[in-house]
Amino acid sequence: MMEELCVWQDREIKFDQPPQLLRLRAGETQIDSMNAIEDTKGNNGERGMMLVTNLRVIWTAAKNLRTNLSIGLNCITSVNIRQVVSKLKGPTQALFLMTKHSGTRFEFIFTSLVRNSPRLFTTILAVHRAYETSRLYRDLKLRGAIIQDRELVMLPLEHLYDKVTGIWNLSSDQGNLGTFCISNVRVVWFANLAENFNVSVPYLQMKSISVRNSKFGEALVIETTQASGGYILGFRADPQELLAQLHKQISNLHKVFSQTPVFGVEYSIEEKSGPTGPKMPNLEDDVQIVPGEDVEPSLLYYAEGQKAAEAKEPVFSPELGLAIEELREGATVDSLWSVI
């Protein structure tokens, strides 16, 4: 039984996490690290270090490693540069990240404290663009422009291991005859008579692979994760003896991919010029966090201008004696006053 890959780093936003959750997972690589970065939105006046990987942006406060942010690249909806007032630098240009996670929009503002250094802007913009243009490594794609002249359009880090003809897609009553392309990052099927009728399934989105009985006889069944739509894709091989071979081959490649994932985000820093501030050691403290009356960290980053359709139903607040919008989970009236 194959194990479903659990990759949350690029698809979630986390606040004030234990240092072990900030460690790079398998396949995650550091692209750049910058000292002297201020979290102007939630910790104005707080100097910290920013780590940019191929999956996320991590910010950690210099004085307390428990004050941190992990922002998945998939959550970022826009990247902008605007004027702000920093407690450490005064009026200056800052990086604005608009994000969305679990239906809630967050805004993050980061300011580089290094004089005349555009590195913060150029790195984040380039890495975000590289992430957006490499989604075929990570996302399931239906009817994409991935086949040309009956050949798979290869991705930069992709290696084709096998091309198998005589594979029937069982999505319709009569089935469609096509071809399997099996590589190190995905399995692709396309119809012989219509190249645009195809599906690209990355190993990252495979939940299970099995051989089951169907009305067409034994079939290779690939079930995808809920994040990719929860599809159940059935294929029949001609000759049928190929099924066991295909099942073993795809299962083994999925196992290899699980140990050394290829996420496809390519970007390198060619030149690191200018001062970056004192090097901050990457240490883990052993302080135990005791729950208290502190403000919920996510409240500091809510984006303004929520649409009316997103407003919640009013509820009665005994503390205020008024009808108010229902508070988000973990928030209290006292914590909202603390934010102000």
C-alpha positions in Angstrom: 0.0 0.0 0.0 1.6 3.3 -1.1 1.7 6.2 1.3 0.2 9.5 0.3 2.7 12.3 0.3 2.0 15.0 2.9 3.5 18.3 1.7 2.0 21.3 3.5 4.9 23.7 3.3 3.8 25.5 0.1 0.0 25.3 0.8 -0.4 26.6 4.4 0.4 29.7 6.4 1.6 29.1 10.0 2.3 31.5 12.8 4.7 31.2 15.7 5.5 27.5 15.2 8.1 25.4 17.1 11.5 25.6 15.3 11.3 22.0 14.2 8.4 22.8 11.8 10.6 25.4 10.1 13.2 22.8 9.1 13.4 22.1 5.4 11.6 18.9 4.4 12.9 16.4 1.8 13.0 18.1 -1.6 12.8 21.6 -0.1 15.9 23.7 -0.9 17.1 27.1 0.4 17.2 29.7 -2.4 18.2 32.7 -0.4 18.6 34.0 3.2 18.5 37.6 4.2 19.3 39.2 7.6 17.9 42.6 8.7 14.3 42.1 7.5 11.5 43.7 9.4 8.0 42.2 9.7 6.4 45.7 9.4 2.8 44.4 9.5 2.8 42.2 12.6 6.1 43.1 14.4 6.9 46.6 13.4 10.3 47.5 14.8 11.4 43.8 15.1 14.5 42.8 13.2 14.6 39.3 11.9 15.9 36.9 9.2 14.1 35.8 6.1 14.7 32.4 4.5 13.3 31.8 0.9 12.9 28.2 -0.3 11.4 26.6 -3.3 8.2 26.0 -1.3 7.7 29.0 1.2 8.9 32.2 2.8 10.1 31.9 6.4 10.6 34.9 8.7 12.1 34.5 12.2 12.6 37.3 14.8 16.2 37.8 15.8 15.4 38.1 19.5 13.0 35.2 19.8 13.0 32.3 17.4 9.5 31.4 18.6 8.2 34.5 16.8 8.1 33.3 13.2 6.0 33.0 10.0 5.8 30.3 7.4 4.1 31.5 4.2 3.5 28.9 1.5 4.1 30.1 -2.1 0.8 28.6 -3.2 -1.0 30.9 -0.8 0.5 34.1 -2.3 -2.0 35.8 -4.6 -0.1 39.0 -5.4 3.3 40.6 -4.8 3.6 44.4 -4.7 6.0 47.1 -3.6 4.5 50.1 -1.7 5.5 52.9 0.6 5.3 52.3 4.4 6.6 53.8 7.6 9.0 51.5 9.4 9.9 52.0 13.1 13.5 51.0 12.3 13.9 52.7 8.9 11.3 55.4 8.7 9.5 56.1 5.4 10.6 53.5 2.9 9.5 51.0 0.3 8.3 47.6 1.5 7.3 44.2 0.1 3.5 43.5 0.3 2.4 39.9 0.1 -1.3 39.3 -0.3 -2.3 35.8 0.6 -5.2 33.5 1.0 -5.5 30.4 3.2 -8.6 28.4 4.2 -10.9 31.1 3.0 -9.1 33.9 5.0 -7.1 36.7 3.4 -3.8 37.8 5.1 -1.5 40.6 4.3 2.2 40.5 5.1 4.6 43.5 4.8 8.4 43.1 4.9 11.0 45.8 4.9 14.7 45.4 4.2 16.8 47.3 6.6 19.8 47.2 4.3 20.3 50.5 2.6 19.8 50.6 -1.2 19.3 46.8 -1.5 16.6 45.6 -3.9 17.4 41.9 -3.1 14.2 41.4 -1.0 12.0 42.5 -3.9 13.9 40.7 -6.7 14.2 37.4 -4.9 10.6 37.1 -3.8 9.2 38.2 -7.2 11.4 35.8 -9.1 10.8 32.8 -6.8 7.0 33.4 -6.9 7.1 33.6 -10.7 9.2 30.4 -10.8 6.7 28.6 -8.6 3.7 29.7 -10.7 5.3 28.6 -14.0 6.2 25.1 -12.7 2.8 23.9 -11.5 2.8 20.8 -13.8 5.3 19.3 -11.3 2.8 19.6 -8.5 -0.8 20.0 -9.8 -3.0 17.6 -11.7 -3.8 18.9 -15.2 -6.7 17.9 -17.5 -6.7 18.7 -21.2 -3.5 20.7 -21.1 -1.1 21.7 -23.9 1.3 18.9 -22.8 1.5 16.8 -26.0 2.9 17.8 -29.3 3.1 15.5 -32.4 2.2 12.5 -30.1 5.2 13.3 -27.9 5.2 14.5 -24.3 6.4 18.1 -23.9 9.1 17.5 -21.3 9.6 19.7 -18.2 13.2 21.0 -17.4 13.8 18.5 -14.6 11.8 15.6 -16.1 13.2 12.3 -17.4 11.0 10.0 -19.4 11.3 6.4 -18.3 8.7 4.6 -20.4 6.1 5.2 -23.2 3.4 2.5 -23.4 0.9 2.3 -26.2 -2.4 0.4 -26.1 -3.7 2.0 -22.9 -7.5 2.5 -22.7 -8.9 5.4 -20.6 -12.2 4.1 -19.0 -13.7 7.5 -18.3 -16.4 6.9 -21.0 -18.7 3.9 -21.7 -16.7 2.8 -24.7 -13.3 3.8 -23.5 -10.6 5.8 -25.4 -7.4 4.2 -26.7 -4.3 6.1 -25.9 -0.7 6.1 -24.6 1.0 6.3 -21.2 4.1 8.4 -20.6 5.8 7.5 -17.3 8.5 9.9 -16.0 10.3 10.7 -12.8 7.7 13.3 -11.7 4.3 12.3 -13.2 2.2 9.9 -15.3 0.6 11.2 -18.4 -2.1 9.7 -20.6 -3.3 11.1 -23.9 -5.7 9.8 -26.6 -4.3 8.7 -29.9 -7.0 10.4 -31.9 -7.1 13.7 -29.9 -3.9 14.9 -28.2 -5.8 17.5 -26.3 -7.8 14.8 -24.5 -5.2 14.1 -21.8 -4.4 14.0 -18.1 -1.2 14.7 -16.3 -1.0 13.2 -12.7 2.1 14.2 -10.6 3.2 11.6 -8.1 2.7 14.4 -5.5 -1.1 14.2 -6.1 -1.4 10.4 -6.1 -3.3 8.9 -3.2 -3.3 5.2 -4.2 -2.5 3.0 -7.2 -4.2 -0.4 -7.5 -5.5 -3.1 -9.9 -9.2 -3.6 -9.6 -12.0 -5.4 -11.4 -14.3 -3.2 -13.6 -17.0 -3.8 -16.2 -14.1 -3.7 -18.7 -12.2 -6.4 -16.8 -9.1 -5.7 -14.6 -8.1 -2.1 -14.6 -5.3 0.0 -13.2 -6.9 2.6 -10.9 -5.1 5.8 -9.9 -6.9 7.7 -7.1 -5.8 11.3 -6.6 -5.7 13.5 -3.4 -8.7 15.6 -2.3 -6.5 18.7 -2.9 -6.4 17.8 -6.6 -10.1 17.0 -6.9 -10.3 13.5 -5.6 -10.4 11.9 -9.1 -10.5 8.1 -9.6 -8.9 7.3 -13.0 -9.2 3.9 -14.6 -7.0 2.4 -17.3 -7.0 -0.9 -19.2 -4.0 -2.3 -20.9 -3.9 -4.2 -24.2 -2.5 -6.8 -23.7 -3.9 -7.2 -20.2 -0.6 -8.7 -18.9 0.8 -5.2 -18.9 -1.3 -4.1 -15.9 0.8 -5.8 -13.3 4.0 -4.4 -14.8 2.6 -0.9 -15.0 1.3 -1.1 -11.4 4.7 -2.2 -10.1 6.6 0.4 -12.2 4.5 3.4 -11.2 4.4 2.3 -7.5 8.2 2.0 -7.4 8.6 5.5 -9.1 6.2 7.0 -6.6 8.2 5.5 -3.7 11.4 7.0 -5.1 9.7 10.3 -5.6 8.5 10.3 -2.0 12.0 10.0 -0.7 13.5 12.6 -3.1 10.7 14.9 -4.4 11.2 17.1 -7.4 9.0 20.3 -6.9 10.3 22.0 -10.1 11.0 25.5 -8.7 14.3 26.6 -10.2 16.0 29.9 -9.2 19.5 30.7 -8.2 21.1 33.8 -6.7 23.9 34.7 -9.2 25.3 37.6 -7.2 25.0 38.6 -3.5 26.3 42.1 -3.3 26.1 44.6 -0.5 26.0 44.2 3.2 23.4 41.8 4.7 23.9 42.6 8.3 25.3 40.3 11.0 24.9 36.6 10.5 22.1 35.2 12.7 22.8 31.7 13.9 20.2 29.1 13.1 19.6 27.8 16.6 16.7 26.2 18.4 15.8 27.3 21.9 14.4 24.9 24.4 11.9 27.3 26.0 8.5 25.7 26.6 5.6 27.9 25.6 2.9 28.3 28.3 -0.5 29.4 27.0 -1.5 32.8 28.2 -3.6 35.8 27.2 -1.4 36.8 24.3 -3.0 38.1 21.1 -3.7 35.4 18.5 -0.8 36.0 16.0 -3.0 35.6 12.9 -5.2 38.5 14.0 -2.3 40.9 13.2 -2.2 40.0 9.6 -5.8 40.0 8.5 -6.2 41.9 5.2 -8.4 44.9 5.1 -11.4 45.3 2.7 -13.1 42.0 3.2 -16.1 41.6 0.9 -19.6 41.9 2.3 -20.3 38.3 1.2 -17.5 37.2 3.5 -19.0 38.8 6.6 -20.4 36.4 9.2 -23.8 36.5 10.8 -24.2 38.9 13.8 -24.2 37.4 17.3 -24.9 38.9 20.7 -21.8 39.8 22.8 -22.5 39.7 26.5 -19.2 41.6 27.2 -20.3 44.6 25.0 -24.1 44.2 25.2 -24.2 44.6 21.5 -24.7 42.5 18.3 -21.4 42.0 16.6 -20.0 39.9 13.8 -19.1 36.4 14.9 -15.4 36.3 15.9 -13.0 34.0 14.2 -11.9 30.8 15.9 -9.5 31.6 18.8 -10.3 35.3 18.9 -11.9 37.1 21.9 -13.2 40.6 22.4 -10.3 41.3 24.8 -7.8 40.2 22.2 -9.3 42.5 19.6 -8.9 45.5 22.0 -5.3 44.4 22.6 -4.6 44.6 18.9 -5.9 48.2 18.8 
